[in-house]
Amino acid sequence: MATIALEGMHFYAYHGFYEEERIIGNNYVLDIYINANTMFAARTDDLFETVNYETVYFICQSEMKKSTQLIETVAQRISDRVRHQFDKVMGVKVRLRKMNPPLSGQVDAAFVEIISGKV
């Protein structure tokens, strides 16, 4: 088993409970960690036998474009799509950070972390 990860993906997106957040938008940072069986891919040097992280990035990018009220929703959709896309996946961890959330004080980030399967 191996971990395939993309860390520090930056997106400008329109998520938030308040309508203003979905209009103005905010900066987000996304990390994803995927545990997968890569033994056959490593032995055969075959991209189609592993998790293609370019495809993972496109899944993340696509889901970040869909405005939601909760970052939990976005993170769960990303996890679900990655697990559905690749049969070698045994577990997924998604951490989505909303930078400088609109609170009454200075906060660097608010985040949610979704774990599904064995990570």
Biopython code that builds the backbone (N, CA, C, O; Angstrom):
import numpy as np
from Bio.PDB.StructureBuilder import StructureBuilder

atoms = [
    (1, "MET", "N", (0.847, -1.172, 0.000)),
    (1, "MET", "CA", (0.000, 0.000, 0.000)),
    (1, "MET", "C", (0.896, 1.239, 0.000)),
    (1, "MET", "O", (1.987, 1.237, 0.571)),
    (2, "ALA", "N", (0.414, 2.287, -0.648)),
    (2, "ALA", "CA", (1.161, 3.534, -0.739)),
    (2, "ALA", "C", (0.212, 4.705, -0.507)),
    (2, "ALA", "O", (-1.005, 4.578, -0.644)),
    (3, "THR", "N", (0.791, 5.833, -0.158)),
    (3, "THR", "CA", (0.022, 7.070, -0.050)),
    (3, "THR", "C", (0.386, 7.944, -1.236)),
    (3, "THR", "O", (1.559, 8.216, -1.494)),
    (4, "ILE", "N", (-0.629, 8.375, -1.944)),
    (4, "ILE", "CA", (-0.478, 9.319, -3.051)),
    (4, "ILE", "C", (-1.152, 10.600, -2.579)),
    (4, "ILE", "O", (-2.310, 10.578, -2.164)),
    (5, "ALA", "N", (-0.433, 11.713, -2.641)),
    (5, "ALA", "CA", (-0.960, 12.945, -2.055)),
    (5, "ALA", "C", (-0.738, 14.142, -2.968)),
    (5, "ALA", "O", (0.222, 14.203, -3.736)),
    (6, "LEU", "N", (-1.646, 15.075, -2.856)),
    (6, "LEU", "CA", (-1.473, 16.413, -3.419)),
    (6, "LEU", "C", (-1.670, 17.369, -2.256)),
    (6, "LEU", "O", (-2.713, 17.358, -1.602)),
    (7, "GLU", "N", (-0.673, 18.191, -2.003)),
    (7, "GLU", "CA", (-0.741, 19.129, -0.891)),
    (7, "GLU", "C", (-0.674, 20.560, -1.408)),
    (7, "GLU", "O", (0.030, 20.859, -2.372)),
    (8, "GLY", "N", (-1.412, 21.423, -0.754)),
    (8, "GLY", "CA", (-1.319, 22.846, -1.050)),
    (8, "GLY", "C", (-1.944, 23.267, -2.365)),
    (8, "GLY", "O", (-1.448, 24.182, -3.022)),
    (9, "MET", "N", (-3.029, 22.610, -2.759)),
    (9, "MET", "CA", (-3.743, 23.066, -3.953)),
    (9, "MET", "C", (-4.507, 24.343, -3.580)),
    (9, "MET", "O", (-5.285, 24.350, -2.627)),
    (10, "HIS", "N", (-4.282, 25.403, -4.325)),
    (10, "HIS", "CA", (-4.911, 26.697, -4.029)),
    (10, "HIS", "C", (-6.047, 26.965, -5.007)),
    (10, "HIS", "O", (-5.901, 26.820, -6.221)),
    (11, "PHE", "N", (-7.180, 27.361, -4.441)),
    (11, "PHE", "CA", (-8.353, 27.676, -5.251)),
    (11, "PHE", "C", (-9.002, 28.947, -4.716)),
    (11, "PHE", "O", (-8.963, 29.218, -3.516)),
    (12, "TYR", "N", (-9.587, 29.709, -5.602)),
    (12, "TYR", "CA", (-10.475, 30.800, -5.203)),
    (12, "TYR", "C", (-11.870, 30.289, -5.502)),
    (12, "TYR", "O", (-12.183, 29.955, -6.645)),
    (13, "ALA", "N", (-12.717, 30.227, -4.468)),
    (13, "ALA", "CA", (-14.023, 29.601, -4.639)),
    (13, "ALA", "C", (-15.081, 30.347, -3.828)),
    (13, "ALA", "O", (-14.780, 31.268, -3.069)),
    (14, "TYR", "N", (-16.314, 29.921, -4.012)),
    (14, "TYR", "CA", (-17.479, 30.640, -3.485)),
    (14, "TYR", "C", (-18.305, 29.741, -2.575)),
    (14, "TYR", "O", (-19.436, 29.376, -2.898)),
    (15, "HIS", "N", (-17.720, 29.388, -1.427)),
    (15, "HIS", "CA", (-18.395, 28.544, -0.445)),
    (15, "HIS", "C", (-18.650, 29.360, 0.816)),
    (15, "HIS", "O", (-17.838, 30.206, 1.194)),
    (16, "GLY", "N", (-19.776, 29.101, 1.460)),
    (16, "GLY", "CA", (-20.039, 29.748, 2.735)),
    (16, "GLY", "C", (-21.520, 29.755, 3.056)),
    (16, "GLY", "O", (-22.374, 29.702, 2.171)),
    (17, "PHE", "N", (-21.794, 29.822, 4.328)),
    (17, "PHE", "CA", (-23.184, 29.845, 4.790)),
    (17, "PHE", "C", (-23.870, 31.147, 4.391)),
    (17, "PHE", "O", (-25.036, 31.155, 3.997)),
    (18, "TYR", "N", (-23.126, 32.244, 4.498)),
    (18, "TYR", "CA", (-23.718, 33.551, 4.214)),
    (18, "TYR", "C", (-23.647, 33.863, 2.720)),
    (18, "TYR", "O", (-22.666, 33.548, 2.047)),
    (19, "GLU", "N", (-24.703, 34.483, 2.228)),
    (19, "GLU", "CA", (-24.792, 34.794, 0.798)),
    (19, "GLU", "C", (-23.590, 35.610, 0.323)),
    (19, "GLU", "O", (-23.098, 35.404, -0.787)),
    (20, "GLU", "N", (-23.117, 36.533, 1.159)),
    (20, "GLU", "CA", (-21.969, 37.371, 0.786)),
    (20, "GLU", "C", (-20.737, 36.509, 0.477)),
    (20, "GLU", "O", (-19.973, 36.812, -0.440)),
    (21, "GLU", "N", (-20.556, 35.444, 1.243)),
    (21, "GLU", "CA", (-19.409, 34.557, 1.015)),
    (21, "GLU", "C", (-19.506, 33.881, -0.347)),
    (21, "GLU", "O", (-18.497, 33.676, -1.023)),
    (22, "ARG", "N", (-20.731, 33.538, -0.745)),
    (22, "ARG", "CA", (-20.925, 32.870, -2.030)),
    (22, "ARG", "C", (-20.884, 33.856, -3.192)),
    (22, "ARG", "O", (-20.805, 33.448, -4.351)),
    (23, "ILE", "N", (-20.937, 35.152, -2.888)),
    (23, "ILE", "CA", (-20.824, 36.186, -3.925)),
    (23, "ILE", "C", (-19.378, 36.667, -4.046)),
    (23, "ILE", "O", (-18.832, 36.746, -5.146)),
    (24, "ILE", "N", (-18.768, 36.984, -2.911)),
    (24, "ILE", "CA", (-17.414, 37.548, -2.884)),
    (24, "ILE", "C", (-16.344, 36.474, -3.090)),
    (24, "ILE", "O", (-15.358, 36.700, -3.792)),
    (25, "GLY", "N", (-16.540, 35.322, -2.485)),
    (25, "GLY", "CA", (-15.558, 34.244, -2.586)),
    (25, "GLY", "C", (-14.435, 34.374, -1.579)),
    (25, "GLY", "O", (-14.379, 35.334, -0.810)),
    (26, "ASN", "N", (-13.540, 33.395, -1.592)),
    (26, "ASN", "CA", (-12.438, 33.362, -0.640)),
    (26, "ASN", "C", (-11.351, 32.426, -1.175)),
    (26, "ASN", "O", (-11.571, 31.674, -2.124)),
    (27, "ASN", "N", (-10.202, 32.488, -0.560)),
    (27, "ASN", "CA", (-9.094, 31.594, -0.879)),
    (27, "ASN", "C", (-9.208, 30.319, -0.057)),
    (27, "ASN", "O", (-9.538, 30.353, 1.128)),
    (28, "TYR", "N", (-8.929, 29.191, -0.708)),
    (28, "TYR", "CA", (-8.977, 27.886, -0.071)),
    (28, "TYR", "C", (-7.699, 27.130, -0.396)),
    (28, "TYR", "O", (-7.106, 27.301, -1.460)),
    (29, "VAL", "N", (-7.293, 26.292, 0.548)),
    (29, "VAL", "CA", (-6.144, 25.411, 0.337)),
    (29, "VAL", "C", (-6.624, 23.994, 0.614)),
    (29, "VAL", "O", (-7.239, 23.722, 1.645)),
    (30, "LEU", "N", (-6.337, 23.103, -0.315)),
    (30, "LEU", "CA", (-6.837, 21.737, -0.258)),
    (30, "LEU", "C", (-5.678, 20.749, -0.281)),
    (30, "LEU", "O", (-4.769, 20.853, -1.104)),
    (31, "ASP", "N", (-5.728, 19.793, 0.634)),
    (31, "ASP", "CA", (-4.775, 18.681, 0.667)),
    (31, "ASP", "C", (-5.566, 17.388, 0.559)),
    (31, "ASP", "O", (-6.637, 17.258, 1.151)),
    (32, "ILE", "N", (-5.039, 16.435, -0.195)),
    (32, "ILE", "CA", (-5.687, 15.131, -0.292)),
    (32, "ILE", "C", (-4.634, 14.042, -0.185)),
    (32, "ILE", "O", (-3.567, 14.123, -0.793)),
    (33, "TYR", "N", (-4.958, 13.013, 0.607)),
    (33, "TYR", "CA", (-4.077, 11.869, 0.828)),
    (33, "TYR", "C", (-4.874, 10.619, 0.484)),
    (33, "TYR", "O", (-5.955, 10.391, 1.028)),
    (34, "ILE", "N", (-4.336, 9.818, -0.416)),
    (34, "ILE", "CA", (-5.045, 8.650, -0.909)),
    (34, "ILE", "C", (-4.198, 7.415, -0.648)),
    (34, "ILE", "O", (-3.061, 7.328, -1.112)),
    (35, "ASN", "N", (-4.744, 6.465, 0.088)),
    (35, "ASN", "CA", (-4.063, 5.189, 0.273)),
    (35, "ASN", "C", (-4.569, 4.234, -0.790)),
    (35, "ASN", "O", (-5.774, 4.057, -0.963)),
    (36, "ALA", "N", (-3.634, 3.624, -1.497)),
    (36, "ALA", "CA", (-4.001, 2.749, -2.603)),
    (36, "ALA", "C", (-2.998, 1.617, -2.743)),
    (36, "ALA", "O", (-1.843, 1.720, -2.330)),
    (37, "ASN", "N", (-3.470, 0.553, -3.327)),
    (37, "ASN", "CA", (-2.596, -0.568, -3.644)),
    (37, "ASN", "C", (-1.890, -0.239, -4.961)),
    (37, "ASN", "O", (-2.511, -0.233, -6.024)),
    (38, "THR", "N", (-0.613, 0.030, -4.879)),
    (38, "THR", "CA", (0.159, 0.427, -6.065)),
    (38, "THR", "C", (1.217, -0.611, -6.456)),
    (38, "THR", "O", (2.047, -0.357, -7.329)),
    (39, "MET", "N", (1.184, -1.764, -5.814)),
    (39, "MET", "CA", (2.233, -2.764, -6.051)),
    (39, "MET", "C", (2.309, -3.175, -7.526)),
    (39, "MET", "O", (3.397, -3.194, -8.102)),
    (40, "PHE", "N", (1.183, -3.499, -8.135)),
    (40, "PHE", "CA", (1.206, -3.934, -9.542)),
    (40, "PHE", "C", (1.665, -2.789, -10.437)),
    (40, "PHE", "O", (2.435, -3.012, -11.371)),
    (41, "ALA", "N", (1.209, -1.572, -10.171)),
    (41, "ALA", "CA", (1.618, -0.405, -10.969)),
    (41, "ALA", "C", (3.129, -0.207, -10.880)),
    (41, "ALA", "O", (3.784, 0.067, -11.886)),
    (42, "ALA", "N", (3.675, -0.343, -9.684)),
    (42, "ALA", "CA", (5.115, -0.164, -9.497)),
    (42, "ALA", "C", (5.906, -1.224, -10.260)),
    (42, "ALA", "O", (6.958, -0.933, -10.829)),
    (43, "ARG", "N", (5.401, -2.435, -10.269)),
    (43, "ARG", "CA", (6.109, -3.522, -10.962)),
    (43, "ARG", "C", (6.008, -3.409, -12.480)),
    (43, "ARG", "O", (6.935, -3.786, -13.197)),
    (44, "THR", "N", (4.884, -2.890, -12.969)),
    (44, "THR", "CA", (4.669, -2.836, -14.418)),
    (44, "THR", "C", (4.909, -1.452, -15.008)),
    (44, "THR", "O", (4.915, -1.289, -16.228)),
    (45, "ASP", "N", (5.106, -0.455, -14.149)),
    (45, "ASP", "CA", (5.311, 0.930, -14.590)),
    (45, "ASP", "C", (4.120, 1.410, -15.434)),
    (45, "ASP", "O", (4.291, 2.067, -16.461)),
    (46, "ASP", "N", (2.905, 1.061, -14.968)),
    (46, "ASP", "CA", (1.680, 1.330, -15.719)),
    (46, "ASP", "C", (0.809, 2.329, -14.967)),
    (46, "ASP", "O", (0.285, 2.019, -13.897)),
    (47, "LEU", "N", (0.655, 3.521, -15.523)),
    (47, "LEU", "CA", (-0.140, 4.579, -14.903)),
    (47, "LEU", "C", (-1.581, 4.150, -14.668)),
    (47, "LEU", "O", (-2.204, 4.592, -13.703)),
    (48, "PHE", "N", (-2.116, 3.307, -15.523)),
    (48, "PHE", "CA", (-3.523, 2.899, -15.413)),
    (48, "PHE", "C", (-3.768, 1.891, -14.295)),
    (48, "PHE", "O", (-4.909, 1.506, -14.041)),
    (49, "GLU", "N", (-2.705, 1.466, -13.632)),
    (49, "GLU", "CA", (-2.824, 0.545, -12.505)),
    (49, "GLU", "C", (-2.644, 1.251, -11.160)),
    (49, "GLU", "O", (-2.498, 0.599, -10.126)),
    (50, "THR", "N", (-2.656, 2.574, -11.178)),
    (50, "THR", "CA", (-2.486, 3.341, -9.947)),
    (50, "THR", "C", (-3.480, 4.493, -9.944)),
    (50, "THR", "O", (-4.402, 4.530, -10.759)),
    (51, "VAL", "N", (-3.292, 5.422, -9.035)),
    (51, "VAL", "CA", (-4.128, 6.615, -8.939)),
    (51, "VAL", "C", (-3.401, 7.740, -9.666)),
    (51, "VAL", "O", (-2.316, 8.156, -9.258)),
    (52, "ASN", "N", (-4.000, 8.222, -10.730)),
    (52, "ASN", "CA", (-3.410, 9.299, -11.514)),
    (52, "ASN", "C", (-3.694, 10.626, -10.798)),
    (52, "ASN", "O", (-4.843, 11.062, -10.723)),
    (53, "TYR", "N", (-2.645, 11.259, -10.277)),
    (53, "TYR", "CA", (-2.885, 12.466, -9.504)),
    (53, "TYR", "C", (-3.299, 13.653, -10.357)),
    (53, "TYR", "O", (-3.819, 14.634, -9.824)),
    (54, "GLU", "N", (-3.085, 13.594, -11.658)),
    (54, "GLU", "CA", (-3.626, 14.634, -12.535)),
    (54, "GLU", "C", (-5.161, 14.554, -12.538)),
    (54, "GLU", "O", (-5.840, 15.579, -12.480)),
    (55, "THR", "N", (-5.690, 13.346, -12.606)),
    (55, "THR", "CA", (-7.135, 13.157, -12.539)),
    (55, "THR", "C", (-7.668, 13.589, -11.185)),
    (55, "THR", "O", (-8.735, 14.196, -11.103)),
    (56, "VAL", "N", (-6.934, 13.281, -10.123)),
    (56, "VAL", "CA", (-7.338, 13.710, -8.778)),
    (56, "VAL", "C", (-7.426, 15.235, -8.723)),
    (56, "VAL", "O", (-8.382, 15.787, -8.177)),
    (57, "TYR", "N", (-6.437, 15.906, -9.283)),
    (57, "TYR", "CA", (-6.473, 17.373, -9.299)),
    (57, "TYR", "C", (-7.712, 17.886, -10.033)),
    (57, "TYR", "O", (-8.380, 18.802, -9.554)),
    (58, "PHE", "N", (-8.022, 17.302, -11.190)),
    (58, "PHE", "CA", (-9.193, 17.752, -11.946)),
    (58, "PHE", "C", (-10.488, 17.516, -11.179)),
    (58, "PHE", "O", (-11.414, 18.322, -11.271)),
    (59, "ILE", "N", (-10.568, 16.419, -10.422)),
    (59, "ILE", "CA", (-11.741, 16.178, -9.569)),
    (59, "ILE", "C", (-11.854, 17.273, -8.522)),
    (59, "ILE", "O", (-12.933, 17.827, -8.311)),
    (60, "CYS", "N", (-10.741, 17.589, -7.864)),
    (60, "CYS", "CA", (-10.740, 18.642, -6.834)),
    (60, "CYS", "C", (-11.132, 19.978, -7.438)),
    (60, "CYS", "O", (-11.963, 20.692, -6.878)),
    (61, "GLN", "N", (-10.549, 20.320, -8.561)),
    (61, "GLN", "CA", (-10.841, 21.586, -9.234)),
    (61, "GLN", "C", (-12.324, 21.670, -9.602)),
    (61, "GLN", "O", (-12.955, 22.709, -9.404)),
    (62, "SER", "N", (-12.867, 20.605, -10.123)),
    (62, "SER", "CA", (-14.270, 20.574, -10.523)),
    (62, "SER", "C", (-15.201, 20.775, -9.330)),
    (62, "SER", "O", (-16.161, 21.542, -9.414)),
    (63, "GLU", "N", (-14.925, 20.099, -8.235)),
    (63, "GLU", "CA", (-15.782, 20.219, -7.046)),
    (63, "GLU", "C", (-15.647, 21.586, -6.380)),
    (63, "GLU", "O", (-16.614, 22.104, -5.823)),
    (64, "MET", "N", (-14.457, 22.170, -6.437)),
    (64, "MET", "CA", (-14.267, 23.495, -5.838)),
    (64, "MET", "C", (-15.049, 24.561, -6.595)),
    (64, "MET", "O", (-15.370, 25.603, -6.023)),
    (65, "LYS", "N", (-15.358, 24.329, -7.851)),
    (65, "LYS", "CA", (-16.108, 25.294, -8.658)),
    (65, "LYS", "C", (-17.594, 25.316, -8.318)),
    (65, "LYS", "O", (-18.294, 26.260, -8.686)),
    (66, "LYS", "N", (-18.087, 24.295, -7.625)),
    (66, "LYS", "CA", (-19.511, 24.198, -7.285)),
    (66, "LYS", "C", (-19.755, 24.857, -5.932)),
    (66, "LYS", "O", (-19.325, 24.339, -4.900)),
    (67, "SER", "N", (-20.433, 25.980, -5.934)),
    (67, "SER", "CA", (-20.691, 26.738, -4.709)),
    (67, "SER", "C", (-21.540, 25.920, -3.735)),
    (67, "SER", "O", (-22.547, 25.326, -4.119)),
    (68, "THR", "N", (-21.116, 25.898, -2.467)),
    (68, "THR", "CA", (-21.857, 25.211, -1.406)),
    (68, "THR", "C", (-21.876, 26.076, -0.162)),
    (68, "THR", "O", (-21.105, 27.028, -0.039)),
    (69, "GLN", "N", (-22.755, 25.737, 0.751)),
    (69, "GLN", "CA", (-22.781, 26.439, 2.029)),
    (69, "GLN", "C", (-21.694, 25.915, 2.974)),
    (69, "GLN", "O", (-21.123, 26.679, 3.753)),
    (70, "LEU", "N", (-21.413, 24.616, 2.903)),
    (70, "LEU", "CA", (-20.484, 24.003, 3.852)),
    (70, "LEU", "C", (-19.249, 23.449, 3.156)),
    (70, "LEU", "O", (-19.350, 22.803, 2.113)),
    (71, "ILE", "N", (-18.084, 23.705, 3.738)),
    (71, "ILE", "CA", (-16.862, 23.109, 3.192)),
    (71, "ILE", "C", (-16.853, 21.598, 3.452)),
    (71, "ILE", "O", (-16.153, 20.854, 2.766)),
    (72, "GLU", "N", (-17.627, 21.147, 4.440)),
    (72, "GLU", "CA", (-17.772, 19.716, 4.682)),
    (72, "GLU", "C", (-18.353, 19.021, 3.444)),
    (72, "GLU", "O", (-17.949, 17.914, 3.087)),
    (73, "THR", "N", (-19.305, 19.694, 2.804)),
    (73, "THR", "CA", (-19.948, 19.144, 1.612)),
    (73, "THR", "C", (-18.936, 18.986, 0.489)),
    (73, "THR", "O", (-18.896, 17.950, -0.175)),
    (74, "VAL", "N", (-18.120, 20.007, 0.277)),
    (74, "VAL", "CA", (-17.117, 19.962, -0.784)),
    (74, "VAL", "C", (-16.117, 18.838, -0.517)),
    (74, "VAL", "O", (-15.814, 18.050, -1.412)),
    (75, "ALA", "N", (-15.610, 18.765, 0.699)),
    (75, "ALA", "CA", (-14.614, 17.746, 1.045)),
    (75, "ALA", "C", (-15.189, 16.342, 0.864)),
    (75, "ALA", "O", (-14.505, 15.456, 0.353)),
    (76, "GLN", "N", (-16.431, 16.136, 1.276)),
    (76, "GLN", "CA", (-17.040, 14.811, 1.143)),
    (76, "GLN", "C", (-17.246, 14.432, -0.320)),
    (76, "GLN", "O", (-17.016, 13.286, -0.705)),
    (77, "ARG", "N", (-17.676, 15.391, -1.133)),
    (77, "ARG", "CA", (-17.861, 15.119, -2.562)),
    (77, "ARG", "C", (-16.539, 14.738, -3.226)),
    (77, "ARG", "O", (-16.498, 13.829, -4.055)),
    (78, "ILE", "N", (-15.462, 15.429, -2.862)),
    (78, "ILE", "CA", (-14.146, 15.100, -3.419)),
    (78, "ILE", "C", (-13.756, 13.678, -3.023)),
    (78, "ILE", "O", (-13.334, 12.890, -3.869)),
    (79, "SER", "N", (-13.893, 13.354, -1.754)),
    (79, "SER", "CA", (-13.562, 12.013, -1.277)),
    (79, "SER", "C", (-14.379, 10.951, -2.008)),
    (79, "SER", "O", (-13.832, 9.945, -2.462)),
    (80, "ASP", "N", (-15.671, 11.172, -2.120)),
    (80, "ASP", "CA", (-16.550, 10.208, -2.787)),
    (80, "ASP", "C", (-16.161, 10.004, -4.242)),
    (80, "ASP", "O", (-16.111, 8.870, -4.720)),
    (81, "ARG", "N", (-15.886, 11.088, -4.944)),
    (81, "ARG", "CA", (-15.537, 10.975, -6.366)),
    (81, "ARG", "C", (-14.210, 10.249, -6.582)),
    (81, "ARG", "O", (-14.081, 9.444, -7.504)),
    (82, "VAL", "N", (-13.232, 10.536, -5.734)),
    (82, "VAL", "CA", (-11.934, 9.858, -5.870)),
    (82, "VAL", "C", (-12.096, 8.364, -5.605)),
    (82, "VAL", "O", (-11.538, 7.542, -6.331)),
    (83, "ARG", "N", (-12.845, 8.014, -4.583)),
    (83, "ARG", "CA", (-13.060, 6.589, -4.271)),
    (83, "ARG", "C", (-13.809, 5.889, -5.398)),
    (83, "ARG", "O", (-13.558, 4.718, -5.684)),
    (84, "HIS", "N", (-14.717, 6.600, -6.030)),
    (84, "HIS", "CA", (-15.487, 6.011, -7.130)),
    (84, "HIS", "C", (-14.642, 5.896, -8.412)),
    (84, "HIS", "O", (-14.809, 4.953, -9.185)),
    (85, "GLN", "N", (-13.748, 6.847, -8.626)),
    (85, "GLN", "CA", (-12.948, 6.905, -9.857)),
    (85, "GLN", "C", (-11.903, 5.797, -9.954)),
    (85, "GLN", "O", (-11.650, 5.272, -11.038)),
    (86, "PHE", "N", (-11.292, 5.440, -8.813)),
    (86, "PHE", "CA", (-10.162, 4.514, -8.817)),
    (86, "PHE", "C", (-10.468, 3.288, -7.956)),
    (86, "PHE", "O", (-10.745, 3.416, -6.764)),
    (87, "ASP", "N", (-10.417, 2.118, -8.555)),
    (87, "ASP", "CA", (-10.727, 0.896, -7.800)),
    (87, "ASP", "C", (-9.599, 0.475, -6.863)),
    (87, "ASP", "O", (-9.806, -0.382, -6.004)),
    (88, "LYS", "N", (-8.432, 1.049, -7.007)),
    (88, "LYS", "CA", (-7.289, 0.696, -6.151)),
    (88, "LYS", "C", (-7.294, 1.446, -4.810)),
    (88, "LYS", "O", (-6.486, 1.146, -3.931)),
    (89, "VAL", "N", (-8.194, 2.414, -4.653)),
    (89, "VAL", "CA", (-8.218, 3.262, -3.460)),
    (89, "VAL", "C", (-8.779, 2.498, -2.266)),
    (89, "VAL", "O", (-9.829, 1.861, -2.349)),
    (90, "MET", "N", (-8.048, 2.579, -1.152)),
    (90, "MET", "CA", (-8.477, 1.942, 0.090)),
    (90, "MET", "C", (-8.946, 2.974, 1.119)),
    (90, "MET", "O", (-9.684, 2.644, 2.046)),
    (91, "GLY", "N", (-8.517, 4.205, 0.949)),
    (91, "GLY", "CA", (-8.915, 5.260, 1.871)),
    (91, "GLY", "C", (-8.516, 6.621, 1.357)),
    (91, "GLY", "O", (-7.570, 6.757, 0.582)),
    (92, "VAL", "N", (-9.251, 7.634, 1.799)),
    (92, "VAL", "CA", (-9.002, 9.011, 1.369)),
    (92, "VAL", "C", (-9.127, 9.938, 2.565)),
    (92, "VAL", "O", (-10.037, 9.805, 3.383)),
    (93, "LYS", "N", (-8.198, 10.878, 2.653)),
    (93, "LYS", "CA", (-8.299, 11.967, 3.635)),
    (93, "LYS", "C", (-8.242, 13.273, 2.863)),
    (93, "LYS", "O", (-7.323, 13.501, 2.077)),
    (94, "VAL", "N", (-9.230, 14.127, 3.092)),
    (94, "VAL", "CA", (-9.303, 15.433, 2.450)),
    (94, "VAL", "C", (-9.307, 16.495, 3.540)),
    (94, "VAL", "O", (-10.115, 16.438, 4.468)),
    (95, "ARG", "N", (-8.404, 17.462, 3.426)),
    (95, "ARG", "CA", (-8.397, 18.601, 4.344)),
    (95, "ARG", "C", (-8.598, 19.852, 3.501)),
    (95, "ARG", "O", (-7.812, 20.151, 2.602)),
    (96, "LEU", "N", (-9.676, 20.580, 3.814)),
    (96, "LEU", "CA", (-10.009, 21.795, 3.082)),
    (96, "LEU", "C", (-9.988, 22.973, 4.056)),
    (96, "LEU", "O", (-10.724, 23.004, 5.043)),
    (97, "ARG", "N", (-9.121, 23.943, 3.748)),
    (97, "ARG", "CA", (-8.960, 25.121, 4.607)),
    (97, "ARG", "C", (-9.521, 26.364, 3.918)),
    (97, "ARG", "O", (-9.195, 26.660, 2.768)),
    (98, "LYS", "N", (-10.360, 27.073, 4.640)),
    (98, "LYS", "CA", (-10.855, 28.374, 4.191)),
    (98, "LYS", "C", (-9.952, 29.412, 4.847)),
    (98, "LYS", "O", (-9.913, 29.526, 6.072)),
    (99, "MET", "N", (-9.235, 30.157, 4.035)),
    (99, "MET", "CA", (-8.273, 31.117, 4.548)),
    (99, "MET", "C", (-8.990, 32.403, 4.984)),
    (99, "MET", "O", (-9.923, 32.862, 4.326)),
    (100, "ASN", "N", (-8.548, 32.953, 6.073)),
    (100, "ASN", "CA", (-9.103, 34.207, 6.604)),
    (100, "ASN", "C", (-10.629, 34.207, 6.608)),
    (100, "ASN", "O", (-11.251, 35.045, 5.955)),
    (101, "PRO", "N", (-11.237, 33.268, 7.343)),
    (101, "PRO", "CA", (-12.694, 33.217, 7.352)),
    (101, "PRO", "C", (-13.277, 34.505, 7.931)),
    (101, "PRO", "O", (-12.664, 35.134, 8.794)),
    (102, "PRO", "N", (-14.453, 34.894, 7.458)),
    (102, "PRO", "CA", (-15.041, 36.164, 7.899)),
    (102, "PRO", "C", (-15.607, 36.059, 9.313)),
    (102, "PRO", "O", (-16.800, 35.827, 9.506)),
    (103, "LEU", "N", (-14.737, 36.232, 10.282)),
    (103, "LEU", "CA", (-15.128, 36.206, 11.689)),
    (103, "LEU", "C", (-14.833, 37.570, 12.307)),
    (103, "LEU", "O", (-14.263, 38.441, 11.650)),
    (104, "SER", "N", (-15.214, 37.751, 13.547)),
    (104, "SER", "CA", (-15.040, 39.071, 14.169)),
    (104, "SER", "C", (-13.607, 39.323, 14.633)),
    (104, "SER", "O", (-13.309, 40.406, 15.137)),
    (105, "GLY", "N", (-12.724, 38.353, 14.476)),
    (105, "GLY", "CA", (-11.316, 38.518, 14.825)),
    (105, "GLY", "C", (-10.446, 37.889, 13.760)),
    (105, "GLY", "O", (-10.944, 37.260, 12.826)),
    (106, "GLN", "N", (-9.138, 38.062, 13.906)),
    (106, "GLN", "CA", (-8.209, 37.517, 12.921)),
    (106, "GLN", "C", (-8.034, 36.012, 13.140)),
    (106, "GLN", "O", (-7.638, 35.567, 14.217)),
    (107, "VAL", "N", (-8.336, 35.248, 12.103)),
    (107, "VAL", "CA", (-8.163, 33.796, 12.115)),
    (107, "VAL", "C", (-7.502, 33.425, 10.794)),
    (107, "VAL", "O", (-7.999, 33.781, 9.726)),
    (108, "ASP", "N", (-6.385, 32.712, 10.865)),
    (108, "ASP", "CA", (-5.670, 32.338, 9.640)),
    (108, "ASP", "C", (-6.499, 31.429, 8.745)),
    (108, "ASP", "O", (-6.555, 31.626, 7.531)),
    (109, "ALA", "N", (-7.144, 30.435, 9.347)),
    (109, "ALA", "CA", (-7.900, 29.483, 8.535)),
    (109, "ALA", "C", (-8.885, 28.717, 9.401)),
    (109, "ALA", "O", (-8.680, 28.521, 10.599)),
    (110, "ALA", "N", (-9.955, 28.292, 8.755)),
    (110, "ALA", "CA", (-10.875, 27.315, 9.339)),
    (110, "ALA", "C", (-10.778, 26.099, 8.424)),
    (110, "ALA", "O", (-10.687, 26.249, 7.206)),
    (111, "PHE", "N", (-10.795, 24.885, 9.002)),
    (111, "PHE", "CA", (-10.684, 23.743, 8.110)),
    (111, "PHE", "C", (-11.571, 22.595, 8.563)),
    (111, "PHE", "O", (-11.989, 22.498, 9.717)),
    (112, "VAL", "N", (-11.833, 21.731, 7.587)),
    (112, "VAL", "CA", (-12.508, 20.474, 7.853)),
    (112, "VAL", "C", (-11.641, 19.376, 7.257)),
    (112, "VAL", "O", (-10.987, 19.561, 6.231)),
    (113, "GLU", "N", (-11.652, 18.224, 7.928)),
    (113, "GLU", "CA", (-10.896, 17.085, 7.444)),
    (113, "GLU", "C", (-11.848, 15.892, 7.390)),
    (113, "GLU", "O", (-12.456, 15.522, 8.395)),
    (114, "ILE", "N", (-11.966, 15.307, 6.224)),
    (114, "ILE", "CA", (-12.835, 14.156, 5.993)),
    (114, "ILE", "C", (-11.943, 12.938, 5.791)),
    (114, "ILE", "O", (-11.010, 12.972, 4.989)),
    (115, "ILE", "N", (-12.230, 11.866, 6.516)),
    (115, "ILE", "CA", (-11.476, 10.611, 6.367)),
    (115, "ILE", "C", (-12.471, 9.517, 6.043)),
    (115, "ILE", "O", (-13.438, 9.304, 6.775)),
    (116, "SER", "N", (-12.228, 8.821, 4.936)),
    (116, "SER", "CA", (-13.093, 7.697, 4.603)),
    (116, "SER", "C", (-12.221, 6.509, 4.204)),
    (116, "SER", "O", (-11.294, 6.644, 3.406)),
    (117, "GLY", "N", (-12.527, 5.360, 4.763)),
    (117, "GLY", "CA", (-11.733, 4.167, 4.511)),
    (117, "GLY", "C", (-10.472, 4.145, 5.358)),
    (117, "GLY", "O", (-10.374, 4.853, 6.361)),
    (118, "LYS", "N", (-9.516, 3.337, 4.955)),
    (118, "LYS", "CA", (-8.257, 3.173, 5.680)),
    (118, "LYS", "C", (-7.240, 4.205, 5.186)),
    (118, "LYS", "O", (-6.793, 4.162, 4.040)),
    (119, "VAL", "N", (-6.891, 5.124, 6.074)),
    (119, "VAL", "CA", (-5.899, 6.142, 5.728)),
    (119, "VAL", "C", (-4.756, 6.050, 6.713)),
    (119, "VAL", "O", (-3.797, 6.815, 6.619)),
]
sb = StructureBuilder()
sb.init_structure("model")
sb.init_model(0)
sb.init_chain("A")
sb.init_seg("    ")
for serial, (resi, resn, name, xyz) in enumerate(atoms, 1):
    if name == "N":
        sb.init_residue(resn, " ", resi, " ")
    sb.init_atom(name, np.array(xyz, "f"), 0.0, 1.0, " ", f" {name:<3s}", serial, name[0])
structure = sb.get_structure()
